[in-house]
Amino acid sequence: MRRNQFMVQRAQELRANQNSAEARVWSILRARRMAGLKFRRQHVLGMYVADFVCLKAKLVIEIDGDTHDEEAHLKDAKRIASFASGTTTC
């Protein structure tokens, strides 16, 4: 499956500009520090970029920051529904 280059570039930008909450969570998850599981940061899943993903455990972690307004919460709900339904793939 071909990767969407726009989404890959967006994920790279997000990794370079993470917020303080994401930085704190990443310091816990990186280098297999959480139960020996490998997590990826700002990983492309279909047409979304997930904050943190453990592919082996099929686990997605999303961090909401202070900038989330009502519209952002609605987009989050749609993205989470897509992740939960299993229709979004790596």
Residue frames relative to the residue before (quaternion, step in Angstrom):
aa qw qx qy qz dx dy dz
M 1.0000 0.0000 0.0000 0.0000 0.00 0.00 0.00
R 0.4034 -0.7240 0.5143 0.2204 3.58 -0.84 1.00
R 0.3788 -0.7159 0.5404 0.2278 3.53 -1.00 0.82
N 0.4664 -0.6531 0.5257 0.2820 3.52 -1.08 0.78
Q 0.3759 -0.7740 0.4644 0.2097 3.59 -0.35 1.24
F 0.5933 0.5527 -0.3688 0.4543 3.59 1.09 -0.61
M 0.6854 0.4765 -0.2887 0.4689 3.59 0.89 -0.92
V 0.6154 0.5329 -0.3469 0.4659 3.60 1.04 -0.72
Q 0.6620 0.4931 -0.3038 0.4757 3.59 0.94 -0.88
R 0.6309 0.5298 -0.3276 0.4625 3.60 1.00 -0.80
A 0.6438 0.5166 -0.3175 0.4668 3.59 0.98 -0.85
Q 0.6390 0.5194 -0.3261 0.4643 3.59 1.00 -0.79
E 0.6386 0.5178 -0.3187 0.4717 3.59 1.02 -0.80
L 0.6632 0.5038 -0.3050 0.4618 3.58 0.94 -0.86
R 0.6242 0.5256 -0.3413 0.4665 3.59 1.03 -0.72
A 0.6850 0.4907 -0.2808 0.4595 3.57 0.98 -0.83
N 0.7840 0.2883 -0.1300 0.5341 3.59 1.16 -0.58
Q 0.1653 0.8183 -0.5366 0.1232 3.59 0.91 0.81
N 0.4467 -0.6724 0.5148 0.2887 3.56 -1.18 0.59
S 0.7140 -0.4771 0.2938 0.4199 3.58 -1.25 0.25
A 0.6244 0.5314 -0.3487 0.4540 3.61 1.03 -0.68
E 0.6563 0.4992 -0.3089 0.4740 3.59 0.95 -0.84
A 0.6310 0.5366 -0.3304 0.4526 3.59 1.01 -0.79
R 0.6562 0.5093 -0.3125 0.4609 3.58 0.98 -0.82
V 0.6711 0.4815 -0.2998 0.4773 3.58 0.91 -0.90
W 0.6474 0.5252 -0.3274 0.4448 3.60 0.93 -0.85
S 0.6243 0.5456 -0.3493 0.4366 3.61 1.03 -0.70
I 0.6568 0.4811 -0.2978 0.4986 3.59 1.22 -0.49
L 0.7455 0.4457 -0.2239 0.4420 3.58 0.91 -0.94
R 0.6168 0.6056 -0.3568 0.3543 3.60 1.00 -0.73
A 0.8364 0.2344 -0.1749 0.4635 3.54 -1.33 0.41
R 0.6036 -0.6137 0.3387 0.3799 3.58 1.06 0.85
R 0.2908 0.7912 -0.4903 0.2216 3.60 1.10 0.67
M 0.6948 0.4268 -0.2644 0.5150 3.60 1.18 -0.48
A 0.8361 -0.2159 0.0893 0.4964 3.57 -0.31 1.32
G 0.6277 -0.5739 0.3306 0.4091 3.59 1.14 0.55
L 0.5009 0.6647 -0.4175 0.3647 3.59 1.27 0.20
K 0.3816 -0.7094 0.5483 0.2247 3.56 -1.10 0.78
F 0.1021 -0.7852 0.6104 0.0234 3.55 -0.73 1.12
R 0.2357 -0.7228 0.6315 0.1522 3.52 -1.27 0.61
R 0.3130 -0.7510 0.5595 0.1582 3.53 -1.09 0.79
Q 0.8391 0.0164 -0.0564 0.5408 3.58 -0.98 0.94
H 0.2024 0.8077 -0.5086 0.2192 3.53 0.69 1.23
V 0.4281 -0.7020 0.5131 0.2461 3.57 -0.93 0.96
L 0.0094 0.7548 -0.6544 0.0443 3.54 -0.92 1.08
G 0.8100 -0.1318 0.0505 0.5692 3.56 -0.17 1.25
M 0.7798 -0.2739 0.2221 0.5173 3.57 -0.67 -1.10
Y 0.6286 0.5005 -0.3333 0.4933 3.58 1.25 0.41
V 0.2594 -0.7013 0.6308 0.2073 3.53 -1.35 0.30
A 0.2201 -0.7832 0.5724 0.1024 3.56 -0.55 1.19
D 0.5592 -0.6202 0.4269 0.3469 3.59 -1.01 0.78
F 0.7948 -0.0658 0.0858 0.5972 3.58 0.80 -1.04
V 0.0368 -0.7990 0.5999 -0.0215 3.56 -0.99 0.88
C 0.0950 -0.7178 0.6840 0.0888 3.53 -1.15 0.76
L 0.3190 -0.7903 0.4932 0.1745 3.57 -0.27 1.26
K 0.6395 0.5491 -0.3278 0.4268 3.58 0.95 -0.87
A 0.7496 0.3719 -0.1975 0.5107 3.59 0.95 -0.89
K 0.3345 -0.7494 0.4936 0.2880 3.60 1.31 -0.18
L 0.4238 0.7002 -0.4389 0.3706 3.53 1.01 0.98
V 0.0857 -0.7681 0.6341 0.0255 3.57 -0.96 0.97
I 0.1000 -0.7748 0.6232 0.0361 3.56 -0.93 0.97
E 0.0877 -0.7863 0.6115 0.0110 3.56 -0.78 1.10
I 0.2000 -0.7734 0.5949 0.0897 3.56 -0.92 0.97
D 0.2023 -0.7659 0.6000 0.1121 3.59 -0.75 1.05
G 0.2347 -0.7869 0.5589 0.1153 3.56 -0.83 1.00
D 0.7347 -0.4182 0.3174 0.4295 3.54 -1.34 -0.09
T 0.6479 0.5614 -0.3173 0.4054 3.59 1.15 -0.49
H 0.4923 0.6730 -0.4353 0.3395 3.61 1.21 -0.02
D 0.1008 -0.7657 0.6341 0.0386 3.55 -0.84 1.07
E 0.7704 -0.3552 0.2428 0.4704 3.59 -1.27 -0.11
E 0.6492 0.5177 -0.3192 0.4567 3.59 0.95 -0.84
A 0.6471 0.5158 -0.3120 0.4668 3.58 1.01 -0.82
H 0.6373 0.5225 -0.3287 0.4612 3.59 1.03 -0.74
L 0.6380 0.5137 -0.3285 0.4703 3.60 1.04 -0.71
K 0.6410 0.5019 -0.3199 0.4846 3.60 0.99 -0.79
D 0.6217 0.5449 -0.3318 0.4545 3.59 1.03 -0.81
A 0.6545 0.5196 -0.3134 0.4510 3.57 0.92 -0.92
K 0.6482 0.5121 -0.3118 0.4694 3.59 0.99 -0.81
R 0.6594 0.5046 -0.2991 0.4702 3.59 0.96 -0.92
I 0.6608 0.5051 -0.3101 0.4604 3.59 0.91 -0.89
A 0.6286 0.5251 -0.3342 0.4663 3.58 1.01 -0.77
S 0.6417 0.5169 -0.3203 0.4674 3.58 1.01 -0.77
F 0.6456 0.5063 -0.3166 0.4761 3.59 0.97 -0.84
A 0.6977 0.4970 -0.2728 0.4379 3.57 0.84 -1.02
S 0.6700 0.5027 -0.3096 0.4500 3.60 1.04 -0.70
G 0.4462 -0.7044 0.4500 0.3199 3.58 1.19 -0.34
T 0.4900 0.6726 -0.4348 0.3441 3.60 1.23 0.16
T 0.6433 0.4814 -0.3201 0.5019 3.60 1.24 -0.30
T 0.0638 -0.8123 0.5798 0.0049 3.56 -0.79 1.03
C 0.6072 -0.5669 0.4211 0.3641 3.54 -1.29 0.38
